[in-house]
Structure formats: C-alpha cells, structure tokens
C-alpha cells in the first residue's frame, strides 16, 4: 500500500541501533507481513524511516524530535520521505507467497500426473495457510502470556517427527487441525475427500512443500507470519486458485514431467478487486448510519470472489478499538454477512479469509460462515422469498462477461431473468444490478463496480431507467482514466445507489467523483464530504435530474455547463457525411504490398492507408500497402471481367478460396466467395475526404485532399453539398483536431483498453460543431489560410500553428477562459 507505514515504539533508552540482526529482522517482519513497505521507528529523540524491501533494510531518513519540535511525526513529512523510495531487491509479501503457491501448484500437478483438480489444490493451500495462521497466532498469544497449545510443535516439525510412521499429508493436516481447533475443524474449512488426491506424495516432496510455507525463499530475510496476512494478499492468491493449468505440448522428449503453464480462468469474468475500492465502499456505508446500526447491517456479495468486500466490511464493523465491540456483536456481524459465488474455489478463498479474521478477533473459529457456492441468478430465483428485500447493503464487483463468452445456458437464464429490463446483447453484470435492487430493503445501499460502458451503452439503458425509478444515485466515481485492474482491459466506475422508500421523499443530491489520478486521495476526500476541483480529480454534487438523461455523463460542473452550451450548436452530420472505410472480412488476403500487384493489373488495386500510418492534419505521400478494389472507374467488376481481364489476381484469389469462403457473413449478405464484404463504392471512399484512425488516444484526423487512399473500418468524412467541398474539408480538419471536439467526443463515448477512444460514426455524427455559414468571410479566409500553412508546415512550426488553430476553434465554439482551463487549454 502506498504512503502507508507501520509505527513501532521503544521504551527509552533502547534504540534501533541497539538491535541485533535477528531482532531487527523480527521487528521489520511485522511491516513486511502486513504488506507495508515502510517501517517508522519512533525513539525518544529520533524518528527513523526504514524501507524493508531491500536486503539489508535501508534507513532512508533520520529526523530529530523533541517536545518542542515534532514535525517529523506529521504525515506531510512521511509523504516527502516516501518520495525517496529505494529500488526494492526483495518482492512484496503477496508476490512472494503467490510465487510459492504457483510453484507448488505446477509442481504438484506434474508430480501427480496432471490429474489433480483446482478444487483439491485450493483445499490443500487453504489448509496449509490456515494451519500456519493458527500456529503464528498461538505463538503470538503465547508471547503475550497465554497458554501454549499442548502436544503440538508445528506442521513441519510434526511431519519430521513422524519420519518412521506411515502418515499421509492429508492425515497430517486433519490431525493438526483437530489439535489446533481443540476438537474437529469446521466442515466449511476443510474437505478431507479432496485432500485424498495428495495421499501419494512422497515424504521429501511433502517436507519441501511445508518448508516453503515457513521460510520465505523469495525474500530470505523474512519468515512468513500468516497471522498478519492481509486480505489484499489473500485476494491476489485467489487469482491463482482459479487459474487453469495447461500442459504445453512439445515434440522434444524430456526426462522429467513437463511443468504446466498457469493461465487465468476468464470463464466467470471475475478479477481481483483492489483494496482501496473495498475500503471506500465499507467506509461510505459507515458514514451513512449510526455506529450501532452499521455494526448490525445485513450485507451480501453475490459474486464474492476472494471475499474482499465481506472481509473489509467485517473489519470495519468489528474493529476492536471502537466502543461497543463485543464477542456477541462480532458473532452477529459475521452471521449477517452472506457471500455467493459460482466458483467453489472462490468460496474456499472467502471462507479462509473470514475464518482467519474471526480467529484474530475472538481466538476461535466461527461455527458457520454464510458462503455459498451457487450461480447467483438461479440461487436468487430459488430463494427469492427469503432473500428479496432482506439486505441493508449489496456490495459487489459483478462479472463482466459479454454475450459472446457466455454459455448458451447462461445466455438463456440471463435473458429470461432480465425480461423487459434489458435489450440487445445483454452483459452479465446487468443481471447482478437487477438482483441487487431486488435484494435491498427500502433505504438499503447498492455498491457496485461497473464497466464505464454502463453509463452510455444502449443495452444498459433500461437498467439505468429502472435504477432511476427505484433508487437515488448517491455517489458515482469515474475511474475510467485509471487502470484499476492490472491484468484486465476493463475501465470502471463505482456506483452507489439507495433504494427509495414508498411515498414522497425529498431527492438527495448525488456526489460525483471524476478521477484522472490519485484515486485514493479522491475517495478519501469524498468520504470526508469535501467538494474540490484539482488537476488530478474533482468532487462535486449534482441533482438527481442529471440521471434523467438517456446517457449518464460524468463531468465536472464547468464541463457540464459547457456540454449543455455546445448542444445548442449544429451537429457535424448537418455538414458532412460520416461513413466507414471498407470491411473486407479477410484483410490478410485482400491487402498486399505494392510489389505483389500483378503486372498490368493495377487498375483494380488502390493505395491502402492503415491506421498506424495516419498522421495529424495531412496524409503521407505514399504507402507500402494496396488493397484489392473491384471497381474500374465508377463500375463494379463482375466475375467474368475479373477472370478475363485480371487472370493473375483471379488465380491469387482462388488460392485463398477456402479462407474466403469461411467468412461468416458471406451467405447472409449474398456475396460471391471472391468479393470483399463491403468494399465501399468510389463515390463514398475514393474521393477528397477527412480520415482518422478507428482507435485514438489523441486526435489524428488527416486531410486526403485528392481522395487517394482507401481505409479499413475507420471513419471518413466528406461534404454533403457540392460547390465548396475543399473549403469545408479544410475548415473541418481543424475543428475535428481541436481540443473541444475531442473532449466532447470522449465524454460521449466508451473508453476501451489502454484508454483508447473508438471513433464510431453514430457518435461522431451528433457531435456539435461551429456552423461555417455563420462565420464572416474575412474570419473564414484568415482561418483557412492558417490551415493551409499547417498543411505545408513541419516540425516546431507545425506545432505552433496547431496551437493557434486550436484556440481559434475554441473561439468559434464560444468557449470562454474558465471553460478552457477546465479542458486543460490554459493554465
């Protein structure tokens, strides 16, 4: 966790410098095992800031303190010191533990002939981690004066003590659990049947396996302390519980079993939820109700994954430093939390996490945990009477599974469940939104992690309407500018809504958080009720009326006002046709190099400009690529003409006939096997036009003044009326490349992987633009002269001209100085 530290204190006169190597290691083990890189040692007259992920540990800064001078203890001082972070040469705890689990997951699978299912491997690691946590917790309690467990050393020691006794790993784990739990382990914690898969392991393998869960071989200075293991580490471990092992085939013979490769199982659409999101949801709930009511809420996560939402909520409810937290209250809080997940591995991870937390809080295991392995839609339908309207909070990061990756059974189930509340291609997360609304009591809170597309997508429009009808939007956090999920292309928002009570009720305002960077600071400020606008994030309130629009736009007040102002202008499609480049269905066949064009057959090939070669303002002079284009002049070439007039091309196409016949749309749209699917007639493509890449980070519109190039899938633009086409194209090349146009397009479009914007004709057509007919001839003449200068300029001169044009376009849009600052055009 960034900007987090563990603080420790010594009684005077003892100092950090007095500690032996082993004592320092034991002290720093506390912060390391808490997944915190920084350790602050506070002494009578000095503060030491130590970075624990170097070997040896690095004292980054030493500051003097006294009764009259204690600035070194302020958070601002630590933030400055943390900016001096050394380069670590030791992995973080979670990375080290993940490496250990991945190593043994692959090796055990290979050792047992690739026959062990994920569920058995997860049960094994759950059992080992749980036993190690109980051991470390007991050792900690023993150090504090509590009674030692009788007749028990530790897991590895017990295994080595029984060297001459026939005992399986399963028997060792079950006996150890019986001793540690002083009876029998709860049924939810261990499945002895699944552990039988490891009965055949030899002693040396078991010994090495157990040893690796005591010593941290990836960070040798530290030993694991599983009583301190965080939910963050458990959540990341869960990703490896559900990953799939695949054996890569190889023609090369090997003496030893080939280790399988680990791949994430994306079938359920689940990804690791960052800790800061779970904590924000939990703290938001805490701020909305009295303390005792918060400690007693009923909460459910219908896609619990590793259990980070239930665990975070329980940590806040059962924090022992709060008043009124008793053992009975802890039991009540745990009993009020429900987790569901379709994947039993996920449920095992959640049970482990919650059981460890209960153990730390009460020194005993919970008798029961409400963690159920079931498909959530089906489970809700089967238990609707006992679930509907029974929960104060639904906290969930639902699976983002698009229609094409859903099983046929799941598609039918989702479609039937959603009924009139969805249309088109129904993503799975929409079903979880409806479940959440059904589960909540009146005044209950739904807290969801959703894809950014929810705000704009047509297939989500009916769910947006339903939420607006049944609930108040209380908070919407736009994190689409930040890569929240490291290994996922999803860009997300956080949506919090409160179910309405029947009858008249004054509508509350909604808090909007728009975040470019510093998500943690932004969410902290939102929790504290701050309303602020910085270069990194903005927090502001809006009326519920904002969500009455067909699309939910998340922009700060200044930008919201600008959006409304721009909507009074004409739209682009009043002046330009907005079309799409050709779609061949087999670019690898139809697009070739210039050298591949058969001699004498160039008439049916045109220069092709791929997206990556498009440049700002003007197209390049040449391209190495050409595309088969079955037109001569304005006439489309038929098969007879092609065979007779272009025999080498016909031969080439026949050599790829099988590939071309595999195109799915061929029969549906009645195309001949050799034809490109949608080549676009010359009057719609091979003409003077403006073009752009399909995916952009920043504007890259180019003027193809002579109509030289064909493009694929990307948008193209040409004037609707004849007479002044060149003037209109030169005018609009500056408008389309402007900050204002790009801002409006970005706020009204989906964000795709890597932060890219996909330019879709349907979105661009309705983008507001200045009306060229309302610009004075003198102003237009000077404007076009500047565009001509830019079209012939290069280097720094081109950049300076772009800046001037950008400001002139902003003037034409009527954008004032305050709005320009909001768009980043001025300081």
N, C-alpha and C positions, 0 to 999 in steps of 0.2 A: 504494500500500500504506500502510495507516495505521500511525503510530508507527514509521516506517522513515526512515532518513536516510542520505545519502552523506557520509562524512567525508573531508576533504582537509586537507593539512598544507603549510605554507610553511616554508622554511628561514629562521631568524632572520637579518636583521631585517625581511624582507619582510612586508607586511601586506595584508589585503584592501583597505584604503582606498587602497593604492598602485596598484591595478589600474586600467587604463584601461577604458572602457566595453566595448570589444571583448574585452578579456581577461576581464572579469567574465562576459560572455556565454558565452565558451568554457568557462570553469570551471563555470558553473551548467548548461551544456548536458549535462554528464556525469550529473548527478542527474535532470534533466528527461527525457533519453532513456532513463534506466533506470526511468522511470515512478515516480520518487520525488519527492514534493513538497518535501521538506526537505533542506537542504544545511548541514552543520555545518563551519565553517571554524575549525580549531584553530591558534592562534598561540602564541608563546612565553608570553604573559601574558594571553591573552584567548580566549574562545570566542564565536564569532558563530553564531547560529542564523538561517538565511536561508530564507524561503519563496519558491520560484522560480516560482510560478504567478500572480504579479502583475507588471504592467508599469508601472513598473520593479520589480525584485525588492525584497522587504521584509525588512529586518533586524529580526526580531521581538524578539530579545533579545541583549544583550551581557553576558557574565559574566567577571569577572576570575578568573584561576587563578594558582597558584604551586606551588612544590614542596610547600608545607605545606597548601595549600588547593586541592583539585581536585574539589569536589562537583559543579561544573558539568559534569563529564565523566560523571557517573553517569546511568544510564538513567532513574532517577526524575526527575532534573532535566529531561531531554528530554520525558518524558511531561507534565510540568507546562507546559513551553513549548508543546508541540503543542496544548494546550488553548486557546491564544491564536491559533489558525489564522485568518489573514485570509480575507476573501471573495475567491476567485480571480477574475481577469478574463481568464485565459488557459485554454484547455482542456488537459486532460492529453494526453500524447503519443498514447495509444491512441485517444482521441476525435478528435484532430486527424487522425491517419492514417486512421481509419475514415471521417471526413467526406471526406477526399481520395479514398479508394477509391470511396465511394458516389457522389460527384460524377462521377468519371470512368466508373464503371460505367454510370450512367444516360446520360451524355452520349455515350459511345462507342456504346452501344446505339442511341440515337436517330440518331447520325451515320451508322451503317451499316444503318439501316432495320430495326432490331429483329430482325435475323437471326442475331446472334452468340450462341451458346450459353454457358451459365455456365462450362463447362469451358474454353472459349477465353479468356474474361475472367480466370478464375483463373490460367491458364497465363501470361497477359500480366503480371498483377500479381506472380505468383511470380517471373518472370524479372527484372522491374524491381527488386523488393525484394532478390533475391539478388545481382544485379549491384551494386546500391548498397551492400549489406553488404560485399561483397568489396572494393569501392573504399575504403570507410571503414576496413576492417580493414587494407588495404595502406597507406593514409595513416598510420594509427596505427603500423604497423610501421616505416614509413619514418622517422617522427619518432623512433623508438627506435633508428635506425641500421641498419635492414635495407635490402636492395637495392630500388630502385624498379622497378616493372614497366616494361619497355621499350615505347616506341611506343604509349603509352596515356595519354590525359588523363583523361576521364571520359565517361559515357554522353551527357550533354547536350553536352559540348564536342565529342565525336566527331561527333554529329549536325550541329552547327552548322558544323564544319569541312568537311563534305561537302555544303555548300549547293548546289554546282553538279553534284553527282554523283547519278545516279538510284539511290536506295537506299531500300528499304522498312524499316519498323520491325522487321519480322522479321529481315531481314538484319543490321541494326544490332545487335540483341540477340544473335543467334547469333555474329557476329564478336567482339563484346565478350566473350561467354562463352569463346570459343576463346582469346582473348588472356589473360583473367584466370585461366583454368584451365590455361594453358600447354599446350594440346592441344585436346581436344574436351570439351564438357560431358558429364557422365554422362547416360545415356539416361533415368534416372528424374527428372532435373531439368527438362528442357525438351522439349516436344513441338512440333517445328517445323511439323508439319502443322496443328496448332491455331492457331499464330501466323499462318498464311496468311490467316486471317479479317481481319487488320488491314492487309493489303497496300494497300488502297485509301485509307488515311488520308492526308490532305494534310500538307504539311510544317508548317504553322502549328499544326495540331491536335497533331501529334506533339511539336513543340517545347514547347507549353504543357503537355502531359501530362508529359513528362520533367522540366520545370522544377518542377512541383508535387511531385516526389519529392526535390528538393534543398532548396528553401525551404519552410518551414512557414507557409503563408499564414494558418493559423488561430491560430498563435502566433508572430508575426513576430520576436520577439527571438531565437528559436532556429532553428537549422537541424537537419534530421534527421541522426542518426548511426545508421545501420542496423546497424553492428557491435555496438551496445549493445542493440538491440531485444529486448524480453523475450518470454518465452513467453506471458505474460499478454496482451500486445498482439497477438501472432500468433493467439491463441485467439479474441480478440474480432473480429479481421479475418476469421477463418474463417466467423463467422456471416454475414458479408456475401458471402463466396464462394458460400455455398449459398442465399442469399436469391433469391427469384424476382422477375423484373422483369415488371410488368404495365402495359400502356398503358391508361389510363383513357379510356373513350370520352366525347366531349363534342360536343354539337351545334354548338358555336361554332367557326367557321373560324379557323385560325391561319396566320401566315406561315411559322413555323418548326416543325420536328418537335416533337411533344409529348413531354416527358420522361416516361419510365415511372416508376411507383412501385415501391419496393422492399418486398417482403413476405417474411418468414421462411418458408422451406420446412419445414413441420412433418411432412412425409410420413414421415421416418425417425425422428421422435421425439427427435432429438438436440438438446441445449442446451449452451451454454458451461459448462465445469466450472471453478469458482473455483480460483485458485492455491493457497489455503490447504488445500483438500482434497487436491490432488495432492501437496503437500509433506508433509502429515500421513501419507499412505499410504507415501511414499518413506522418510520418517524412521522410521516404525513398522517397516518391513522392516529398515532398517539396525540397529535396536536388537535385533533378534531373532537375529542371527547374527554370527559372527566377521567382521572387516573384509574379509579376502580373499574369503571365501565370498560376502559381499554384492556385491563388485565383479564376481563371475563368475556371478551368478544368471541363469537364463533366464526372461524375463518376456514376457508377451503382453497386449495390449489388443485384444479382439475387436470393439470399437466405438470406434476411436481418435480420431475427430473431428479436432481440430486437433493431436493428438499431445501434449497436455499431460502425460499420465501417463508415456509413454515418455521424453519430454524431461526431466521432473523427476527421474525415476529415474536417467537418464544423468548429469545434472548432479551428483547426489549421489555416484554411483559414480566419476565421473571428475574430481572436484574437485581441481585441481592443487595445492592447499595440503596435501592429505593425503599421507602417506608411501606409497610403492609405486605411485603412479600414473605409468605409462609409456605411451609411444605404443602399444606392443603391447597393453597392458591396455585402452587406450581402444578399439582396433580390436576386441578380444574383446568388450568390453561392448556396443558398437554391433551386433556380429554376433549377440549373444544376445537382442536385443530384436525383437519382432515386433508389427506393427500391422495390424489388419484394419478395413476399413470398406466399407459398401455403396456409399458415395458417392465417386466419383473426385475430386471437389473437396476432400473431407476428406483423402484420401490425399495430394493435392498439398500441402495445408497442412502435413501432418505431415512430408512429405519436406523441405519448405523449412525447417521448424523444426529438424529433426535435422541437416540438411546445414549450416546456419549454426552450430549448436553444435559440430559436428565441425571446421568451419573455424576457429573461435575457439580450440579446444583444440589443434589439430595444424597449423594453417595449410595444410591440404589437405582436399579433399573425400573423403568415403567412396566407395569403389569401388561399393558396393552398399548399399541400405537395404531391410530386410525389411518393406516397407509394401505391402500387397496390397489391391487393390480387389476385394472379393468379399462376397457375402452370407454372414455368419458361420456360420449353421446349415448351409447347403449346403456351404460350404468345409470345415467340420469333418467332415461326413459323408463327403465325397470324400477327405479326407486323414487320416482317424482313426488309421490305423496309424502315421503319422509325427508325430502331434500328441498322441495320448492318453497321459497320464501323463508328459509330457516337460518340464513347466514348473515352476519353483520359485515363480512368482508370476503371478497373473492380476489385473490392475488395470483396472477398467472402470467407466464410468458408462453403463450399458446404455440403449438407447432405451426410453422409457416410452410404448409405443404400445398403447392399449386395443384390444379386439377390433373395435369398430365402425369404427376408422380403418385397420385392416389390409386389405390387398388379399386377394382370395379365395385367390390362390395362396399368400400368406404365411400366412393362417389355416390352410390345409391342411398346409403344411410344419411350422408350429409344433405343431399338434395331433398330427401323426404323430411328430414328434421327441420331444415330451413324453410321449406314451403314457400310462402309468398314473400319471405323476408330476404330473399337473395335472387339474383338472376345471372345469366351468363355463366362464366367459368368460376365456380364457387371455390374460393380458397378455404382451407380447413379452419383457419383462425376465426373466420366469421361465425362458425358454429359455436366456438367457445365463447364468443361475445354474447350470443343468444343464451347459452347455458348460464353465463354469469348473471345476466338480467333476471333469469328465472330463479336462480338460487338465492338472490338477495332479498332480505327483508326491506320494507319501506325504510328509507333513510340509511340503508346499507351502502357500502362503498365497493365499487368495482375498480380494481387497479390492474391495468393491462399493459404489457409490452406488445406493440403492434408494428407492422411494417408501415413505412411512411406512405405507401400507396393507399392505405385505408382512407386517408384524408381526401383523395381525389378520384379513386377508381370507381367506375360505373357499377361494377359488380358488388361494391360495398355501399352503394347509395341507399338502399332500403334499410340496411342495418344502421347507417347514420341517422336515417329518419326515425327508426324505432328507438334508438338511444335518446334522441332529442325528445321524443314523445314521452318516454318512461323515466327519464333521468335528467338531472342537471349535470352539465360538464363543470367539474370543479377545478381541474388542472390539466393542461396539455403541454407536454415538454417535447419540443422538436430537437432530436439528436441526430437528424439525418446528415448533418455536416461532419459528424464524428463517426469513426469506425468503432462501434460499440462491441461487436462480435468479431474477434480476431480472425477466425477461420471461416467467416460467413460473409456473403455479399449482401446481406440484408441491412437496410438502413431504417432506423426505427424512430418511433415516437413513444412516449409514455402517456397513457390516457387514464385519468381518474374521473369517474362519474359517481353521482349519488342518486340512488333510486328515489323517485318522488313519492310523497305521501298523497293519498287521495284527498281531493279538496283543494281549495285555494291556498296558495302558498307563494310568498314573495320570492322571485327568482334571484338567486345569489349571482354575484359576478364570477367569472372564470379566470383563473390565473394562467397566463401563457408564459412559457419559458422558451426562448429561442436561443439556441446554443451553437456557437461556432467553435469554441474551445473552452477549457476549464469547466467541464461538466460538473465536477464535484463541488466547486465553489458556487456555481449557479444553483444547484439543487439545495445547497446549504442556505443560500440567501432566500430561496423560495420558501423553505421551511420556516425561516425566521420572519417571513412576511415582508421582506424588502421588495421595493419596486425600483428597478435600476436599469440603466442602459449603458453598456460599456462596449468596447470594440470586440470583446470576447462573447458576451451574452447580453440579453435583455430580458427583463421580467416586467410584465405589465398585466393589467386587468382588462377584460372585455365583457360586454353584456352577452347574455345568452342568445340574443338576436343574431350574433355573428354565426352561430351554428344553424341558423335557418336557411343559409345559402345552400345551393346544391353541392358545392365543394367547400371543404373546411380549409381556409387559408390561414397559415400561421405566420403572421408578420407583425413587427412592432408597430405602435400607433402611427408613427410618421409614415412608414411604408404602407400601412393600411389605408391611410388618408390618400396617399399617392395613388394606390391601386384604384380607389374609387374615382379619383380625378381622371385617371387615364381611361377608365371605362366610358367616359363621355366622348372620347375621340373615335374616329373611324377605325375600322378593323382592316388588317392587311389584305384580306380577300376582296375588299372593295376595289383594290387597285391591281393586285397581282393574282394570277393563277398559282396555286400552290399544289404541286404534284410530286410524284415519287419517281426515282430512277427505275431502270429496268429490273425485273426479277426473273432470272433465268431458270432457277431450280437446280442448276448444275454449273456454278461459276468455274469450277475446276476444269470443266470441258470447254466451255464457250470462251473463256478469257485466255488468251495466248500472248506470247511475246511477238514483237514485230517481225522477228526473224522467222517465225513459224508460219507466217501468211504464205500460202502457195503462190508461186509466181503467176502473175496475170489475173489473180482472183481477189485483189484488194478492194474491189467495189463493194463487197458485202462484209467488210470489216471497218470499224470506226475506232478512233483512239478512245481508250478507256482510262479514266482518272480515278484510282482508288482513293478512299477517304484519307489515307495517311499521306498522300501527295498533295492534298488540297492546301492552299496557302491563303493567308489573310489578304483580302481585297482583290487579288488578281490570280488567275490560274497560271501554272507554269507554261512554258512554250512547248514542251514536248512531254511525252510519256512513253515508257518502255512497253506498255500493255495495249492490246487491241482486243475487241470483242466481236464475235460473230453477230452481225446485224442484218437480218434478212429483208433488207429494203434496198431498192435501187431508185434513187430519187424519192418520190412520194409513194411508189408502188411496192407492195409487199411481194416477196419472191415466193412462188409456189414450188412444190416438189419437182415438177417437170423441169422448170427453169433451173433449179438448183442442180439437178443431175446433169443437164446438158451443158450449162454454162460454167459450172464450177465443180468439175469432177473430183479434184483433189480434196476440196472441202467436203464433198459428199462422202468420199472414201474415209476421211478423218472422222466424220460424224458416225458412219456405220461402224467404225472400230470401237466406238463408245456406246453402241446402241443399247447394250444391256444396262449400262449405268443410266442412260437417259430414260429408259422405259421404267426404271424403278421410282421415278418421281411420283409421289402420291397424288398430286393434283392433275396429272396428265389426263386421265379418263374423265374426271369430274368436270373439267373445263374444255373437253373435246379438242385437245391439241394433238397434232401429229407428233410421233415419237421424237423427231429431229428438231422440233421447234423450241426456242426459248419460251418459258411460260408467258411472261408479259414483257415483250421487247420494247414497248412504247413506240408509237409512230413518230416519224421525224418532226412533225409539227408540234409534238408535245415534249421533245427532248433535244433533238439536234437543231437547236435554234439559239439565238442570243438569250442568255439566262443568267440567273444567280444560282450558285450551288453551295452546298455545305456538307461536311461530314454528318453521318447519321448520329454518332455519339460525340459529344463535345464536353470539354471542361470549361473552355472559354470560346467566345465567338470566333468562327473561322469561315465566314462567308466569302466566296470568291465570285468575281465577275467573269463569266465566259462570254466575252463580247461578240465573238464570231460564231458561237454555237458549235465549237469544235469537238467537245468531249461528251462521251456517254458516261453516266454514273449508275451505280447499283444501289437500290433501296433508299438512298439518301434523298432529302428533299431538294426540289428545284423550283425556281420562281421565274415567271415571265409576265409581261404586262397583259392586261385583259383587253385593252383597246389599242388599235393601231394609230400611228401618227407621231408619237414622241417616245417610242419604246426605249431608245438609248438614253434619253434624259431620265426616264423613270427608273431604269436599271441603275444608272449612276447615282441617282438620289437614294434609292433604297439600299444600295450596297453599304452606304454609310449608316443608314438607320438600323439595318439588321446587325451591323457590327458594333452598335452602341451599347453602352452600359445599361441604359434604361430598357431597351428592348430585351437584352439578355436577362436582366433582373426580373422583368415581368414574365418572361417565358419560364425561367427557373422556378418562380413561386407558383406557377400554374401547371407544373409538370412533375412526373415521378422522378425520383432520384434512383439511379442504377448503380451497380457495383463500381467501386473505385471513385464514387462521387460524380459519375458522368451523367449528363443530361441527354436524353434521347429526344431528338427533334422529330416530332410527329406532325404530319400535315394538319390533322384535325385540331391540334392545339395551336399551331402557329397561325392558322387562318384567322382566328379571332383575336390575335394579339393587337392591341391598339397601336396606331402609328399616326404621325403627323400627316395632315392632308396636304399633299403638294399643291393642290389647286388654290389653297388659301395662303400660300407664301408669295410675297411680292416678287415680280420678275427680277428686280435688282438683287434681292437677297438670294433668290434661287440661282442666278447667274454666278454670283460670288461663291456660293456653296458648291456648285458643280465644277467651277474652276479649281477649287481646293481638292475635290475628289479626283479630278484629272491629274493634279500634281501628285496626289498619293499613289495613283495607279502607275506612275512612272518613277516613283522615288524608291530608294533602298536605304537600308541601314538606319542611322540615327535620324536622318531627315524624314524617313517614313514614319518613325515612331512619333516625332514631333507633330507631323501632320495628322496622324490618327488622334492624338490628344486634342488638337484644335477641332477636328470634326466631331469628336465625342461631345465636346462642350457645346458646339453649335446645335447638334441634335437634341441635347438636353434643353436648350433654349426653345427649339421648335416644339418640344413636348410640353413646355411650360413648367419645367422642374425648377423650383426655387433653391436657394442656397442651403436651407435646412434639409431639404429632401436630398440634395446632392451629397451632403455629409452623411446622411443615412445610407446612401448607396455606395459610400466609400470613394466618391469622386473628388471630394475636398476634405481637407483636414478640419 
